[in-house]
Amino acid sequence: MDITDYDKALYYTHHCACIDLSVLMMKTDDDILAKRIEKFVHAFIRETEFMKVKDARDNLLTYIDYVYRMEPDKDEITAITSTLD
């Protein structure tokens, strides 16, 4: 898993960099991330209701948080590797 895509998405989302998010959407291999970015950018540009923009942003951030929680840290990888040896 290339965690840098999620780091970039998090950074660009917090800075409302829609152009950079759109480029990332095209380059990422994660289809779910691309779809969530697309929904956020569309809402940010087109929606007039703040709650819809906020919901799209929260949906994207929730997915990024989910991915970070699923990424094992180095201690877990070391523990699993030592158990298998």
TIMI-2910 file (N, C-alpha, C, CB; in pm, 1 decimal, decimal comma, always signed):
<rs>
+----------+----------+----------+----------+----------+----------+----------+----------+----------+----------+----------+----------+------+
!      n_x !      n_y !      n_z !     ca_x !     ca_y !     ca_z !      c_x !      c_y !      c_z !     cb_x !     cb_y !     cb_z ! resn !
+----------+----------+----------+----------+----------+----------+----------+----------+----------+----------+----------+----------+------+
!    +84,9 !   -117,7 !     +0,0 !     +0,0 !     +0,0 !     +0,0 !    +89,5 !   +124,0 !     +0,0 !    -96,6 !     -0,2 !   +122,8 !  Met !
!    +61,3 !   +216,0 !    -90,0 !   +138,1 !   +340,0 !    -97,6 !    +69,4 !   +445,2 !    -11,4 !   +152,0 !   +389,1 !   -245,3 !  Asp !
!   +122,4 !   +464,0 !   +107,3 !    +59,2 !   +552,7 !   +204,9 !    +73,3 !   +699,7 !   +165,9 !   +119,5 !   +530,0 !   +342,8 !  Ile !
!   +165,9 !   +730,7 !    +74,6 !   +185,4 !   +871,2 !    +37,1 !    +62,3 !   +929,5 !    -31,2 !   +306,1 !   +884,9 !    -54,7 !  Thr !
!    -15,0 !   +848,1 !   -102,7 !   -139,1 !   +898,3 !   -162,2 !   -234,5 !   +949,1 !    -54,8 !   -207,0 !   +788,7 !   -245,4 !  Asp !
!   -241,0 !   +879,9 !    +55,6 !   -331,6 !   +918,3 !   +163,6 !   -278,3 !  +1041,3 !   +238,2 !   -351,1 !   +800,7 !   +261,5 !  Tyr !
!   -145,7 !  +1049,2 !   +251,5 !    -85,5 !  +1168,5 !   +311,4 !   -115,5 !  +1291,6 !   +227,4 !    +66,3 !  +1150,7 !   +326,7 !  Asp !
!    -99,3 !  +1277,1 !    +96,4 !   -128,5 !  +1388,6 !     +6,6 !   -276,3 !  +1425,8 !    +11,6 !    -87,9 !  +1353,5 !   -137,0 !  Lys !
!   -362,7 !  +1326,2 !     +9,9 !   -506,6 !  +1352,9 !    +13,9 !   -543,8 !  +1427,0 !   +141,4 !   -586,4 !  +1221,8 !     +3,6 !  Ala !
!   -486,6 !  +1386,7 !   +252,1 !   -513,8 !  +1453,5 !   +379,1 !   -466,7 !  +1598,4 !   +374,9 !   -445,7 !  +1378,9 !   +494,7 !  Leu !
!   -345,7 !  +1619,6 !   +327,3 !   -289,8 !  +1755,0 !   +318,9 !   -373,3 !  +1843,0 !   +224,9 !   -143,1 !  +1749,6 !   +270,3 !  Tyr !
!   -400,8 !  +1793,6 !   +105,9 !   -476,0 !  +1872,2 !     +8,1 !   -618,7 !  +1899,9 !    +54,9 !   -478,8 !  +1800,1 !   -126,0 !  Tyr !
!   -678,3 !  +1806,1 !   +124,7 !   -814,0 !  +1826,4 !   +175,6 !   -816,7 !  +1937,7 !   +279,0 !   -868,7 !  +1696,8 !   +236,4 !  Thr !
!   -720,6 !  +1936,3 !   +370,4 !   -717,6 !  +2039,5 !   +474,1 !   -686,6 !  +2177,6 !   +416,9 !   -614,8 !  +2003,6 !   +580,2 !  His !
!   -618,2 !  +2181,0 !   +303,4 !   -585,5 !  +2309,4 !   +240,8 !   -680,2 !  +2344,2 !   +126,3 !   -442,9 !  +2307,1 !   +189,7 !  His !
!   -784,4 !  +2263,5 !   +108,0 !   -885,1 !  +2284,6 !     +3,2 !   -820,2 !  +2305,5 !   -133,7 !   -973,2 !  +2405,2 !    +38,0 !  Cys !
!   -718,9 !  +2225,4 !   -162,5 !   -647,3 !  +2232,6 !   -290,1 !   -714,9 !  +2137,5 !   -388,5 !   -495,3 !  +2196,7 !   -272,4 !  Ala !
!   -823,3 !  +2183,7 !   -447,0 !   -904,9 !  +2097,6 !   -533,6 !   -831,4 !  +2054,5 !   -659,9 !  -1032,5 !  +2169,2 !   -571,8 !  Cys !
!   -747,5 !  +2139,6 !   -715,1 !   -673,0 !  +2102,0 !   -835,3 !   -576,6 !  +1988,6 !   -803,4 !   -596,4 !  +2223,4 !   -892,7 !  Ile !
!   -505,0 !  +2001,6 !   -692,7 !   -411,7 !  +1895,6 !   -652,0 !   -486,0 !  +1767,1 !   -617,6 !   -327,8 !  +1941,3 !   -531,7 !  Asp !
!   -601,3 !  +1779,2 !   -555,3 !   -682,9 !  +1661,2 !   -526,1 !   -729,3 !  +1593,3 !   -654,7 !   -804,2 !  +1700,0 !   -440,4 !  Leu !
!   -764,2 !  +1672,5 !   -754,5 !   -807,8 !  +1616,0 !   -881,8 !   -694,4 !  +1539,9 !   -950,6 !   -860,2 !  +1726,6 !   -973,5 !  Ser !
!   -574,3 !  +1594,1 !   -945,1 !   -458,1 !  +1525,4 !  -1002,6 !   -432,5 !  +1395,5 !   -927,4 !   -332,2 !  +1616,1 !   -998,1 !  Val !
!   -439,6 !  +1400,7 !   -796,1 !   -420,9 !  +1280,7 !   -715,1 !   -528,7 !  +1177,4 !   -745,8 !   -422,1 !  +1315,8 !   -565,9 !  Leu !
!   -650,3 !  +1222,1 !   -766,8 !   -761,1 !  +1133,2 !   -799,4 !   -730,2 !  +1054,0 !   -926,8 !   -891,6 !  +1213,5 !   -816,3 !  Met !
!   -668,8 !  +1119,8 !  -1023,7 !   -636,0 !  +1052,7 !  -1150,0 !   -519,1 !   +955,2 !  -1135,5 !   -603,1 !  +1156,2 !  -1256,6 !  Met !
!   -425,5 !   +985,7 !  -1046,1 !   -303,0 !   +906,0 !  -1034,5 !   -312,5 !   +788,2 !   -938,8 !   -191,8 !   +993,4 !   -991,1 !  Lys !
!   -399,8 !   +794,8 !   -840,1 !   -402,9 !   +691,6 !   -736,6 !   -456,2 !   +558,7 !   -790,0 !   -488,1 !   +737,9 !   -619,3 !  Thr !
!   -406,8 !   +451,1 !   -730,6 !   -453,1 !   +317,5 !   -766,0 !   -573,6 !   +274,8 !   -682,6 !   -340,5 !   +217,4 !   -749,0 !  Asp !
!   -603,6 !   +349,4 !   -577,3 !   -714,0 !   +317,9 !   -487,7 !   -843,1 !   +377,9 !   -544,1 !   -685,9 !   +371,2 !   -343,9 !  Asp !
!   -929,4 !   +291,6 !   -594,5 !  -1054,0 !   +337,7 !   -656,1 !  -1147,2 !   +405,2 !   -556,0 !  -1125,5 !   +221,4 !   -721,2 !  Asp !
!  -1147,6 !   +355,2 !   -434,2 !  -1235,5 !   +414,1 !   -331,8 !  -1188,2 !   +555,4 !   -298,3 !  -1238,1 !   +325,7 !   -203,3 !  Ile !
!  -1056,7 !   +571,9 !   -282,8 !  -1002,0 !   +705,0 !   -255,5 !  -1034,9 !   +799,6 !   -369,8 !   -849,4 !   +698,2 !   -233,8 !  Leu !
!  -1019,3 !   +754,0 !   -492,3 !  -1048,7 !   +838,0 !   -608,3 !  -1194,9 !   +881,1 !   -609,5 !  -1015,0 !   +763,9 !   -737,8 !  Ala !
!  -1284,0 !   +790,1 !   -578,6 !  -1428,0 !   +822,0 !   -578,0 !  -1461,6 !   +921,9 !   -466,8 !  -1512,1 !   +693,0 !   -560,3 !  Lys !
!  -1402,8 !   +904,2 !   -351,6 !  -1430,3 !   +997,3 !   -240,0 !  -1373,2 !  +1136,1 !   -269,7 !  -1370,4 !   +942,8 !   -107,4 !  Arg !
!  -1255,7 !  +1139,7 !   -332,8 !  -1199,0 !  +1269,1 !   -372,9 !  -1290,4 !  +1335,8 !   -474,5 !  -1056,3 !  +1251,5 !   -431,7 !  Ile !
!  -1337,0 !  +1258,6 !   -571,5 !  -1425,9 !  +1312,6 !   -674,1 !  -1551,6 !  +1373,8 !   -612,3 !  -1464,6 !  +1202,9 !   -773,5 !  Glu !
!  -1610,8 !  +1303,9 !   -517,9 !  -1732,4 !  +1354,5 !   -453,2 !  -1705,4 !  +1482,1 !   -374,4 !  -1791,2 !  +1248,2 !   -360,5 !  Lys !
!  -1590,1 !  +1487,5 !   -305,3 !  -1556,8 !  +1607,3 !   -227,9 !  -1531,8 !  +1726,7 !   -320,2 !  -1433,1 !  +1581,6 !   -139,8 !  Phe !
!  -1452,0 !  +1706,1 !   -424,5 !  -1420,9 !  +1816,3 !   -516,4 !  -1548,4 !  +1866,6 !   -583,8 !  -1318,1 !  +1771,2 !   -623,1 !  Val !
!  -1632,6 !  +1774,9 !   -625,0 !  -1759,1 !  +1815,2 !   -687,9 !  -1844,1 !  +1895,6 !   -590,1 !  -1837,3 !  +1691,4 !   -737,2 !  His !
!  -1854,8 !  +1848,8 !   -468,0 !  -1934,4 !  +1921,0 !   -367,9 !  -1873,1 !  +2056,9 !   -336,7 !  -1946,7 !  +1838,3 !   -239,1 !  Ala !
!  -1740,7 !  +2060,7 !   -324,9 !  -1672,4 !  +2186,0 !   -290,4 !  -1693,8 !  +2291,9 !   -398,0 !  -1522,3 !  +2161,5 !   -270,5 !  Phe !
!  -1693,1 !  +2249,4 !   -523,8 !  -1705,1 !  +2345,0 !   -633,9 !  -1850,9 !  +2378,2 !   -665,5 !  -1636,8 !  +2290,0 !   -758,1 !  Ile !
!  -1938,3 !  +2278,9 !   -662,0 !  -2074,2 !  +2297,0 !   -714,6 !  -2182,9 !  +2320,2 !   -609,1 !  -2110,8 !  +2177,8 !   -794,6 !  Arg !
!  -2166,6 !  +2264,4 !   -491,0 !  -2274,8 !  +2270,2 !   -391,9 !  -2285,7 !  +2408,2 !   -328,1 !  -2252,9 !  +2164,8 !   -283,4 !  Glu !
!  -2407,7 !  +2447,0 !   -301,6 !  -2431,5 !  +2573,6 !   -232,7 !  -2459,9 !  +2552,4 !    -84,3 !  -2547,8 !  +2647,9 !   -297,8 !  Thr !
!  -2493,7 !  +2430,4 !    -47,6 !  -2521,1 !  +2399,7 !    +92,7 !  -2393,3 !  +2352,3 !   +161,2 !  -2632,3 !  +2292,6 !   +104,9 !  Glu !
!  -2358,4 !  +2419,8 !   +269,1 !  -2235,7 !  +2387,4 !   +340,8 !  -2238,2 !  +2245,2 !   +396,2 !  -2213,6 !  +2486,6 !   +453,7 !  Phe !
!  -2353,0 !  +2198,8 !   +440,3 !  -2361,4 !  +2065,5 !   +501,3 !  -2325,6 !  +1955,0 !   +402,1 !  -2502,0 !  +2041,6 !   +556,5 !  Met !
!  -2359,4 !  +1971,8 !   +275,3 !  -2324,1 !  +1871,0 !   +174,9 !  -2173,2 !  +1868,7 !   +151,3 !  -2398,2 !  +1898,5 !    +42,5 !  Lys !
!  -2112,4 !  +1985,6 !   +151,1 !  -1966,5 !  +1993,5 !   +136,2 !  -1899,7 !  +1931,6 !   +258,1 !  -1919,9 !  +2141,0 !   +117,7 !  Val !
!  -1950,9 !  +1963,5 !   +375,6 !  -1895,5 !  +1909,3 !   +499,2 !  -1909,4 !  +1757,0 !   +503,0 !  -1965,0 !  +1972,1 !   +620,9 !  Lys !
!  -2022,9 !  +1704,8 !   +461,5 !  -2043,5 !  +1559,7 !   +459,7 !  -1947,3 !  +1490,9 !   +362,9 !  -2188,3 !  +1527,2 !   +421,4 !  Asp !
!  -1926,0 !  +1550,2 !   +246,5 !  -1832,3 !  +1492,3 !   +149,6 !  -1690,1 !  +1495,4 !   +203,5 !  -1839,5 !  +1567,5 !    +15,8 !  Ala !
!  -1653,4 !  +1605,6 !   +270,0 !  -1520,1 !  +1615,4 !   +330,0 !  -1503,4 !  +1513,7 !   +442,7 !  -1495,3 !  +1757,6 !   +383,0 !  Arg !
!  -1603,4 !  +1504,4 !   +528,1 !  -1596,9 !  +1409,4 !   +639,2 !  -1590,1 !  +1265,6 !   +589,0 !  -1717,7 !  +1426,9 !   +731,1 !  Asp !
!  -1659,7 !  +1235,6 !   +481,4 !  -1657,5 !  +1102,9 !   +422,5 !  -1516,2 !  +1068,7 !   +373,1 !  -1759,2 !  +1093,8 !   +307,0 !  Asn !
!  -1451,4 !  +1164,5 !   +306,7 !  -1314,6 !  +1145,6 !   +259,7 !  -1218,2 !  +1128,2 !   +377,0 !  -1271,2 !  +1264,2 !   +172,8 !  Leu !
!  -1230,0 !  +1212,6 !   +477,7 !  -1140,5 !  +1204,1 !   +593,3 !  -1161,6 !  +1075,4 !   +673,0 !  -1161,0 !  +1324,5 !   +684,1 !  Leu !
!  -1284,8 !  +1029,6 !   +679,8 !  -1313,4 !   +903,7 !   +749,0 !  -1246,2 !   +787,0 !   +678,7 !  -1464,6 !   +879,8 !   +757,5 !  Thr !
!  -1249,6 !   +788,0 !   +545,6 !  -1183,8 !   +680,6 !   +470,4 !  -1032,7 !   +685,2 !   +489,3 !  -1218,4 !   +690,7 !   +321,1 !  Tyr !
!   -973,8 !   +804,9 !   +486,3 !   -829,5 !   +817,1 !   +508,4 !   -793,5 !   +766,2 !   +647,1 !   -783,4 !   +963,5 !   +491,2 !  Ile !
!   -873,4 !   +801,5 !   +746,6 !   -849,9 !   +753,3 !   +882,7 !   -859,5 !   +601,1 !   +889,2 !   -950,2 !   +816,8 !   +980,0 !  Asp !
!   -955,4 !   +544,9 !   +820,5 !   -971,3 !   +399,2 !   +815,0 !   -846,3 !   +332,7 !   +757,2 !  -1094,9 !   +361,8 !   +730,9 !  Tyr !
!   -793,8 !   +389,9 !   +649,6 !   -673,5 !   +333,3 !   +586,7 !   -554,9 !   +341,9 !   +682,0 !   -641,0 !   +406,9 !   +454,3 !  Val !
!   -538,8 !   +454,1 !   +750,0 !   -428,8 !   +467,7 !   +845,8 !   -440,3 !   +364,6 !   +958,7 !   -426,6 !   +610,1 !   +904,5 !  Tyr !
!   -560,7 !   +335,9 !  +1001,7 !   -579,0 !   +237,3 !  +1108,9 !   -548,2 !    +96,2 !  +1060,2 !   -722,3 !   +243,4 !  +1163,4 !  Arg !
!   -570,2 !    +70,4 !   +931,7 !   -545,5 !    -62,2 !   +876,4 !   -397,8 !    -84,8 !   +844,1 !   -628,9 !    -82,2 !   +751,6 !  Met !
!   -321,3 !    +21,8 !   +829,9 !   -178,6 !    +10,5 !   +799,5 !   -104,7 !    -32,5 !   +926,7 !   -121,6 !   +146,2 !   +744,4 !  Glu !
!    -43,0 !   -150,6 !   +926,1 !    +27,7 !   -194,8 !  +1046,3 !   +153,5 !   -111,5 !  +1069,4 !    +64,2 !   -343,5 !  +1035,4 !  Pro !
!   +182,7 !    -83,7 !  +1194,7 !   +305,1 !    -10,3 !  +1222,7 !   +423,9 !   -106,7 !  +1228,1 !   +292,3 !    +68,0 !  +1355,2 !  Asp !
!   +543,4 !    -54,3 !  +1237,3 !   +665,4 !   -135,1 !  +1229,2 !   +675,9 !   -234,5 !  +1344,3 !   +788,0 !    -45,0 !  +1228,2 !  Lys !
!   +627,6 !   -197,9 !  +1462,0 !   +632,1 !   -289,1 !  +1576,8 !   +545,6 !   -412,2 !  +1551,9 !   +585,8 !   -217,0 !  +1704,6 !  Asp !
!   +428,5 !   -391,3 !  +1493,3 !   +340,3 !   -504,5 !  +1462,9 !   +403,3 !   -595,6 !  +1358,0 !   +203,1 !   -454,5 !  +1414,0 !  Glu !
!   +464,6 !   -538,0 !  +1256,4 !   +529,1 !   -616,9 !  +1151,7 !   +645,4 !   -697,7 !  +1210,1 !   +579,0 !   -525,1 !  +1037,5 !  Ile !
!   +724,1 !   -636,0 !  +1297,8 !   +835,0 !   -705,0 !  +1361,8 !   +785,5 !   -819,4 !  +1449,1 !   +917,3 !   -607,4 !  +1444,8 !  Thr !
!   +677,7 !   -796,3 !  +1523,5 !   +621,9 !   -900,4 !  +1609,6 !   +570,2 !  -1017,4 !  +1527,4 !   +509,6 !   -843,6 !  +1696,4 !  Ala !
!   +504,1 !   -988,3 !  +1417,0 !   +450,9 !  -1095,7 !  +1331,5 !   +565,6 !  -1172,7 !  +1268,3 !   +357,5 !  -1038,3 !  +1221,5 !  Ile !
!   +667,3 !  -1102,0 !  +1221,7 !   +782,0 !  -1167,0 !  +1157,5 !   +856,1 !  -1255,2 !  +1256,1 !   +877,5 !  -1062,5 !  +1098,6 !  Thr !
!   +875,8 !  -1206,1 !  +1378,1 !   +947,9 !  -1286,5 !  +1477,6 !   +867,3 !  -1409,7 !  +1520,3 !   +981,0 !  -1200,8 !  +1600,6 !  Ser !
!   +735,3 !  -1398,8 !  +1516,8 !   +650,5 !  -1512,0 !  +1551,8 !   +660,9 !  -1620,7 !  +1443,8 !   +503,3 !  -1466,2 !  +1569,4 !  Thr !
!   +671,2 !  -1580,3 !  +1319,9 !   +676,9 !  -1676,1 !  +1209,5 !   +813,5 !  -1744,0 !  +1197,2 !   +643,0 !  -1606,3 !  +1079,5 !  Leu !
!   +916,3 !  -1681,8 !  +1250,4 !  +1051,8 !  -1740,9 !  +1241,4 !  +1073,4 !  -1855,0 !  +1335,8 !  +1155,6 !  -1637,2 !  +1267,8 !  Asp !
+----------+----------+----------+----------+----------+----------+----------+----------+----------+----------+----------+----------+------+
</rs>
